[in-house]
């Protein structure tokens, strides 16, 4: 007889319904079409959040948290800006990309095809 009342779970990431909201004025990238974003928190693991996040075509600026993510669908470029001790970089995201961002990185995302990712963040 099992000693724990825990069950495994499964989610089809592509089927998770997300409600999109327009990005805030403070996240709009100059001269770029504003995007919308949506997310679903799937759960926690210790102090970390695990979920699905999506961004429509367009651009946005952000200040990152510590995060690992895997791109499930879509295409985008993330420019890491030279600021806060971080050097400038450009990440090209396609399905299957796995990326690591560090807390405090200033970024600009440009999505050309709606981007959906699975994330693990502190």
Helices and strands as residue ranges (DSSP letters): G 13-15, E 21-22, G 25-27, E 36-45, E 48-55, E 58-63, E 67-80, E 89-93, E 98-101, E 106-121
